[in-house]
Amino acid sequence: MSGPLALPIRILSQSSRQTSSTQCLRQRSGYVPLDTTIRQQRWTLSKRAFATVPRRERAVMPQQMKQQAQPSANRMQKEQQEAMMRSGQLPDDIGMLPDTFILPRNEGERRNRTLRKKWLKTRFNDAWSLLAYKWVIVKPRPNLELFSIASKAATMHQKMYKAFAAGDMSAMQGQICSGLLGSLRGRIAQRAPNTYLEWSAKKQLSPPRLCSYKAVALPGTKDEGKNERNCQVQAVVRLHTLQALQHVKRVTKRVGNKIRTEEERVGREEEKESYEYMVLQRTIRRGKVNDWQIWGFTDETRLRDVEKENAAAKAPKK
């Protein structure tokens, strides 16, 4: 079976799709940009200070003065992180949660002992984390929506594709994470003038299916209560659809003394069967549960990825 329809989404989703076995929360967490910013600030400050000191004075600068910038940068980083935690202003796109496992459709891989063992272990850990998230970590107890999230994903999937095809993402504001929304708007801006697309899901070839549901508590301050927790929830839903795409161009014509704009179809309508794994995300900021958003798309977990991960775990540490 093929992947998502080549146009309009396949190219766009490449930046937001990550293989689950190689994605790491630390790599795309809210703290990475913060750390990077601090390091850049530290480098800039130290460079400016070095450049403004006369050459003769550099050699005689006391060692104690040189080391003062390091504690200052660390304090700045810690203060910024604590301020973000207290305000709940964490980024909405921290990447795929670690150990997200999507059981592949290929029967040969599904029956593989190594892959099946990894899948069972992940399911057990996910279930345990959900129990803690539901009954212990967050107050008041959140609604998981386990039985409604699949149909909700199908609805949001169609709304996003139609908005992108029409070239107007305003209707999806707040329903798509900032990373994917920026990619979609960037691709719309690259289109030729007076052109757009018509997209439709002709048929659902199989019901939407929930493949993964994970919840994690984000680092917080020492004095925060259960009503002030920051958490991240991600659900992966498989969508199996028959999609259709048509390119359309607006053409200006003169009819008599009047100028009229008409729409012309370019080429034939394309139809394609598509398996997509849409990632929905919900954030909890200081105990407030926000609405579901589309984070992007991901892929099935492959046997080679699990074997590579196991080999890396067994390799001797240097």
Secondary structure, DSSP 8 states (H G I E B T S, - for coil): ---S-IIIIIHHHTTT---TTT--HHHHSTHHHHHHHHHHHHHHHHHHHHHHS-HHHHTT--HHHHTTHHHHHHHHHHHHHHHHHHHT---S-----TT-----S-HHHHT-HHHHHHHHHHHHHHHHHHHHIIIIISSS-----TTTHHHHHHHHHHHHHHHHHHT--GGGTTTB-HHHHHHHHHHHHTS-TTEEEEEEEEEEEEEEEEEEEEEEE----TT--GGG--EEEEEEEEEEEEEEEEEEEEEEEEETTEEEEEEEEEEEEEEEEEEEEEEEEEEEETTEE---EEEEEE----HHHHHHHHHHHHS---
